[in-house]
C-alpha cells in the first residue's frame, strides 16, 4: 500500500513539474560551524569545518518577484573539547537535517546574475558527544533561519551554476530565551559557502 501511494505521489509530482516552471538544484560546500561558540576563548569547544549539502526544488511563478524554494539541507561537523553544560569530554560530531521554505529573488536575464534568498525551516539535530559511545545521541528539534546571497552564471537556457554564501541561524527561538537555556552546538550562526548546479525543467 505504501509503495503504491509513493508511486502515485511521484507520478503526480512528475506531471505537475512538467506543467510548471520548476527547477531542481544541488550544492555542496563548507564554512564555519557554530561560529560564536567556536570562537569563544572562554570555553573549550572546537568544531571542524562542516560538510554542507543541500537539495532544492524551486517553483518559478510567472510574473512574480520571488521564486518559492523547498530546501533540504544537511550539515555535519566534528566536535571536541569539554561540554560546558555537563563537564564531559567530547570527541564526537553534530549533524543537522533542515527543511526550509525559502523566498528567492534573482534576475536571470544576464550571463552573470546576482540575487538573494531568505527563509525559515525545521531542523532535526543529532548531537553525539563521544564517538566511542555512539548509542547515546542527543536528539533536538528546533526552528532555524537562513539568509543567502547568490551569484549565478548560465551554462545554457536550462542549466546554471550557483555560488551561495549563506548565514544559517540554528535554534532561532531559544536564542532569545536567555543564556541559562543555551545548549552546546545549539543557538548559533554558521557561515557557509556552497557551489552547486540548478536545472530548470521547463
N, C-alpha and C positions, 0 to 999 in steps of 0.2 A: 504493500500500500504506500509506504513512504517513498519507494523507488518510483512508483507511478506518479505520485504528486510532484516529486522533484523533476521528473521528465516533463510533465505538463508545465511546471513553472519555467524551466529552461526554454522550452519551445515558445511559451508566451513572451518571455524576455527577448528572445531572438526576433520574433515577429515585431515586437514593439520597437526594438533597437533599429531595425531596418526601416521602420516608418518614421523615425525621428532623427534629429541631429544629435547623435551620441558619439562621444569619444572615449576611448579606453587609454589609460596611462599606467606606466610602471616606472619606478625610480629606486635608486639605491644610493646610499651615501653614509656620512658620518658627521662628527661635530664634537660638541662638548655637552655631556650629560649632567643634569642636576648641578648647574654651574655654580650657584652661590654656596651650596653645601660643599662642593668640591674645592672651592677657593678659600673657604673659611679656615684660617690658620688656628683658630681656637679649638677645632675638633679634628680628630684623626680619622677622616673618612676620605677615601680616594676612589674615584670612578674612572674606568678606562674609556677611551673614545668609543662611542656606541656604534653598533651596526644598525643602520636605519633603512628600512624598506617600506614601500607603500604601493598600493594598487588603487587606481581611481576609475570611477565611472562618472562621466560628465555629460550632463544634458545641456544643450545649447538652444534655449528658447528663441524663436525668431523675434528680432527687433527688441531684445531685452538687453539692458546694460550689464546685468550679471548672468553668468552661467551658474548652474547648480551642480555641485560635485559631491558624490558619496565617496569617501576615502577610508581605506583600511590601512592603518599604519602600525608597523611592528618595530620596536626598539629593544636592543639588548646591550647591557653594559656590565662588565665585571666590577665588583665592589670589594674593597679590602679596608682594613683598619679596625677601629673599635666602634661598636654601636653605642652612641651616646645616650640612648634611651635605656638600654639594658646592661651596658658594660661588657657585652660579649665580644670576643674576637670574631672578625668577619673575613672570610675568604670565599665569597660567593658570587652571585650575579642577580641582577634585577632586569626583568623583561616586562614590556607592556604591549598590549594589543588594543588599539583605539579605533573606534568607528566614529567618523566625523561627517557632519553636514557642513559644506563649505560654499560660500559665495565667492565667485571669481570674476575679475574683470581683466581682459587683455584684448588689445587691438591687434587682430591678425592680418591686417591689410598690408604689412610690410614684410620684408625678408627677416629682419631682426625686430622683435617686439618686446615691449615691457608691460608688466601688469602686476597685480597683487591679488591676494585672497585672504579670507578670514573665516573662522568657523568654530563651532562648539562640538564636543563629542563625549562619548562614554568610554572610559578606559578600564580595562581589567589588567591588574598588575600582579606579577608573581615575584615575590621578594624571597630569595633563597640566601640566607645568611652565611651558610657554610656548605661548600660543595661536598665535603666529607659526610654530611648528614642531609642528603637531598630529599629525605622523606618528610621534612617539616617546613615546607614553604609557607610564607605568609601571603595570603591572597587578599587583595584590596580592590575595591571598585570606587571610582570617582569621576567627576566631570573634569574635562580638560578643554583647553582652548588652543587654537593655532593661528598664527599670523605670518604671512609669507610674502616675499617679493618674487617676481617672475622675470626670467629672461628666456625668450623663446626664439628659435630660428627654424624656418621651414626647410624640409628636405624636398617635399613636393606638396601637392594640394591636400593630401590626407595625412602625411607623416611629418612630425616636428620633434625637435629636441628641446628639452626644458632644463634650465638650471634654476633651482629654487632654494634660496636661503630662507630659513624659517625660524620662528620663535615658538617653541612648544611649551605651554604652561600646564603643568600637571597639578591635579587636585586643586582646582580653582577655588572651590567653596571653602575648604579647610585652611587656605592661605589666610583668610580673614578672621579665623576663629581664635587666633592668639597662639603664642609660642608654646604654651603648655600642651597644645593638641597636635603640634607638628610631629611628623614621622621621618625616620631615616629614609632617604630616597622617596620623599613624598612631595610636599608643596615646594615646587622649584621651577626654574626655567632651564630648558635645554636649547642650545643653539645648534641647528642642523643645516647641512648643505647637501642637497641631493641632486643627482643628474639622472634624467630619465627621458623616455620617449612617450609620445602621445599619437594615437592613430584614430582618425575620425572615420566612423563607419559610413557616414553619408555626406 
